[in-house]
Amino acid sequence: ALSAIVSGVLLYLWAVGAFAVVGRGTPGYWDSPRNFVAVGPYLWVRNPIYVAALLIVGGEAWLFMSLPLLEYAGAMALSFQVLILGYEEPHLRRRFGEEYVAYQGLVRRWLPRHREAAPPDLPAGRDHLRELIELVLPAADHPLCPLGVVHRLICQGHADPVARSLDVDRRRHRV
């Protein structure tokens, strides 16, 4: 139970940090990110902040063996889904256009891809990873941008969900 709660808190902090550093904004609708964010936890799932909230509340339900908290987590998940489908995704498609559409094809909404699975209708190859990295290159000018860390991990051959799902030849990959 505590591991779910701690994981949720850490995931939340990581996701909010990516919004602040790369996106130059906050999770709040009044100060949403100015730049497209596809780094850090956003390489795994499109909605890590909501996943974090569900981990925290689900962990609390488990810790306290509370059916009302579990029901609350279920209501949260349903509310998040309605908000995402009804407002957030249409808004992000209008705001970021093809960047967001390409991202939707590479990264799932709630659960990370199985590492051997390739995105549907996309041939495997280095070019798709390059395209994903290039989506966030304008934010790389910031000295704290995690893009450089992600790029080094990919080029050094470490595990990365997008690279793994696209079967990238990391030894020859150069951006």
Salt bridges, closest charged atoms under 4 A:
ASP31 OD1 - ARG34 NH1 3.25
GLU89 OE2 - ARG46 NH2 2.82
GLU89 OE2 - ARG109 NE 2.88
GLU116 OE1 - HIS114 ND1 2.94
GLU116 OE2 - ARG115 NE 3.32
GLU131 OE1 - HIS128 ND1 3.88
ASP169 OD1 - ARG171 NH2 3.78
ASP169 OD2 - ARG172 NH1 3.64
